[in-house]
Amino acid sequence: MAYSVNCDEYVLKDGDKTARVHPTCGVKQGCPLSPLLFSLNINDIDDIAEGVSGAITETAGVHVSHMLYADDLTLLTNEPRDMQIMLSRLAVYARNEHLIVNTSKSKVVHFNYAGENVPVFDVGGATLHHKNYYRYLGMVFYRTLDMAKSAEHTSRPFLASAYSIRRFVLEHALADRPHTSLWLAKTPAGMYGSQIWGTVFLQAGREFSSSLSTLHLHFLKGTLDVKRSTTNWAVLQECGH
């Protein structure tokens, strides 16, 4: 789900004069007031999942009904009825808070569903389209929940990011300052979402099994100018990653 702030009107006063302004785009991006207003509006978003059973997890008794990161909201459940309940509540919530649910950017993914007659969901009367995958916080989630495939998808932009960092370092004669490359690699362009997602690769012994981790370690070792046989954990610790 994606939100955009929509204000009804501004009231401007100059002495005894009052003017009412009807904006068309709400609070501008970058405005210092924007995050405060958003935090106030989104503070009780958890209410939409009250009494709803979220998606099951590998931990017995633990269900996840929704995930919120800034203005990106994901709803999860194993029951179609519960999903529509949350979407209906979301429509009411957004209307009461003067927010707009961007239905054109809102997609439905039926994970591990083999049939063709999938349930149809809507938000405030607007039907949501189905997709075989969706992107959330820099990660692509496929209908088959193939995390190795998701890592491969992320590898290409990471390689482009590593190339841009190396080019920047060469153009600015910073090759003798490896901390510059390491600092740039911590930006969203380098490892966007790496602090958010936990995958099967976080299991003991599989930490460096994904193709994305391999590329990441190659970049760090190249920056430090050490052998590829150098212990991965030592490199991560030295780089503050």
C-alpha positions in Angstrom: 0.0 0.0 0.0 1.1 3.5 -0.6 -0.2 6.7 0.9 -0.1 10.3 -0.1 -1.1 13.2 2.2 -4.0 15.2 1.0 -5.0 18.4 2.8 -8.5 19.9 2.4 -7.5 23.5 2.7 -5.2 26.0 4.3 -6.4 29.1 6.1 -4.1 32.1 5.7 -4.6 35.2 7.9 -3.1 38.7 7.4 -4.5 41.1 10.0 -8.3 41.2 9.4 -8.0 39.5 6.1 -8.6 35.7 5.7 -7.9 33.7 2.6 -8.8 30.0 2.0 -6.4 28.1 -0.2 -7.3 24.7 -1.7 -4.0 22.9 -2.5 -3.9 20.2 -5.1 -0.8 18.3 -4.0 -0.8 18.4 -0.2 2.4 18.9 1.8 5.4 19.1 -0.4 8.0 16.4 -0.2 10.9 17.5 2.0 8.8 19.9 4.0 9.9 19.7 7.7 6.2 19.5 8.7 5.5 16.5 6.5 7.1 13.7 8.7 5.4 15.1 11.8 1.9 15.2 10.2 2.4 11.7 8.8 3.5 10.4 12.2 0.4 11.8 13.8 -1.9 10.5 11.1 -0.4 7.0 11.0 0.0 6.6 14.8 -3.0 4.2 15.2 -2.8 2.3 12.0 -2.6 -0.9 14.0 -6.3 -0.7 14.6 -7.1 -2.0 11.2 -5.7 -5.4 12.2 -7.5 -5.7 15.5 -9.1 -9.2 15.9 -7.7 -10.3 12.6 -5.5 -13.4 12.3 -2.4 -12.6 10.3 -0.2 -14.9 8.2 1.3 -17.8 10.0 5.1 -18.0 10.6 7.6 -20.7 11.4 7.2 -19.8 15.0 4.2 -21.5 16.6 1.5 -19.0 17.7 3.2 -16.0 16.0 1.1 -14.4 13.2 2.0 -11.3 11.2 -1.0 -9.2 10.0 0.8 -6.1 8.7 4.2 -4.4 8.3 4.7 -0.7 8.2 7.8 1.2 7.1 7.4 4.9 6.6 4.5 5.2 4.1 4.7 1.6 2.8 2.1 -0.8 4.3 1.9 -4.5 3.7 -1.1 -6.6 4.9 -0.7 -10.3 5.3 -3.1 -13.1 6.2 -4.0 -16.7 5.3 -7.7 -16.0 5.2 -9.3 -14.0 2.3 -12.0 -12.8 4.6 -9.5 -11.3 7.1 -7.7 -9.5 4.2 -10.9 -7.8 3.0 -11.7 -6.8 6.6 -8.4 -5.0 6.9 -8.7 -3.4 3.5 -12.2 -2.1 4.3 -11.0 -0.7 7.6 -8.0 0.8 5.8 -10.4 2.7 3.5 -12.3 4.1 6.4 -9.1 4.9 8.3 -7.6 6.8 5.4 -10.8 8.8 4.8 -11.0 9.8 8.5 -7.3 10.8 8.5 -7.5 12.7 5.2 -5.1 10.3 3.5 -5.4 8.7 0.1 -4.7 5.1 -0.6 -2.9 4.9 -3.9 -4.7 1.9 -5.4 -2.7 2.1 -8.6 0.4 1.2 -6.6 -1.3 -1.4 -4.4 -1.0 -5.0 -5.5 -2.2 -8.4 -4.3 0.0 -11.4 -4.4 -1.3 -14.9 -3.6 1.7 -16.8 -2.3 1.9 -20.5 -3.1 -1.5 -20.5 -4.7 -1.9 -22.9 -7.6 -5.5 -22.3 -8.6 -6.9 -19.7 -11.0 -10.0 -18.6 -9.2 -8.2 -16.3 -6.7 -10.2 -14.0 -4.4 -10.7 -10.4 -5.5 -10.1 -7.6 -3.0 -10.9 -3.9 -3.1 -10.2 -0.7 -1.1 -13.1 1.7 -1.0 -14.7 0.2 -4.1 -11.4 0.2 -6.1 -10.4 -3.3 -7.2 -6.8 -4.3 -6.5 -4.9 -6.0 -9.3 -3.1 -9.4 -8.8 0.6 -9.9 -9.6 3.0 -12.8 -9.4 5.5 -10.6 -7.4 5.8 -7.3 -5.7 8.6 -5.0 -4.6 8.7 -3.9 -0.9 11.6 -1.9 0.5 14.0 -2.8 -2.2 13.2 -6.5 -2.1 11.2 -8.4 -4.7 8.9 -11.1 -3.3 7.8 -13.7 -5.8 4.6 -15.8 -5.5 6.7 -18.9 -5.0 8.6 -17.3 -2.1 11.9 -18.1 -3.7 14.3 -15.9 -1.7 17.3 -17.1 -3.8 15.6 -15.6 -6.9 15.0 -12.4 -4.9 18.7 -12.1 -4.1 19.6 -12.6 -7.8 17.2 -9.8 -8.7 19.0 -7.5 -6.2 22.5 -8.4 -7.5 22.2 -6.3 -10.7 21.5 -3.0 -9.0 24.2 -3.8 -6.4 26.8 -4.3 -9.1 25.8 -1.0 -10.7 26.1 0.7 -7.3 29.6 -0.8 -6.7 30.6 0.4 -10.2 29.4 3.9 -9.4 31.3 4.0 -6.1 34.6 2.9 -7.7 34.2 5.4 -10.5 33.5 8.2 -7.9 36.6 7.1 -5.9 38.8 7.2 -9.0 37.5 10.6 -10.3 38.1 12.2 -6.9 41.5 10.6 -6.2 40.2 8.8 -3.1 41.8 5.4 -3.8 44.0 5.8 -0.7 41.0 6.4 1.5 39.1 3.1 1.7 36.8 4.4 4.4 35.2 6.6 1.7 34.1 3.6 -0.3 32.9 1.8 2.8 30.9 4.7 3.8 29.3 5.1 0.4 28.5 1.3 0.3 26.3 1.8 3.4 24.0 4.1 1.6 20.6 2.8 0.2 22.2 2.5 -3.2 24.6 -0.1 -1.8 22.6 -2.3 0.5 19.0 -0.9 0.6 16.9 -2.9 2.9 19.7 -5.0 4.3 18.9 -3.9 7.8 15.3 -4.8 7.5 14.9 -8.3 5.9 15.9 -11.6 7.5 16.0 -14.6 5.2 17.1 -18.2 5.2 20.6 -17.0 4.6 20.8 -15.8 8.2 20.8 -19.4 9.4 24.1 -20.6 10.9 26.5 -21.7 8.2 24.5 -20.1 5.3 25.2 -16.4 6.0 27.3 -16.1 2.8 25.4 -18.5 0.5 23.4 -16.0 -1.5 24.8 -14.4 -4.7 24.2 -11.0 -3.2 26.4 -11.7 -0.2 29.1 -13.0 -2.5 29.1 -9.8 -4.5 29.0 -7.7 -1.3 32.1 -9.5 0.1 34.0 -9.2 -3.2 33.4 -5.4 -3.2 34.5 -5.0 0.4 37.7 -7.1 -0.1 38.5 -5.2 -3.3 38.1 -2.0 -1.4 40.4 -3.2 1.3 42.8 -4.7 -1.2 43.0 -8.0 0.6 42.9 -11.6 -0.7 39.5 -13.2 -1.5 40.5 -16.0 0.9 40.4 -13.5 3.8 37.8 -14.5 6.4 34.4 -13.0 5.6 33.5 -12.2 9.2 36.8 -10.3 9.7 36.2 -8.2 6.6 32.7 -7.3 7.7 33.9 -6.4 11.1 36.7 -4.3 9.8 34.4 -2.5 7.4 31.7 -1.9 10.0 29.2 -3.8 8.0 
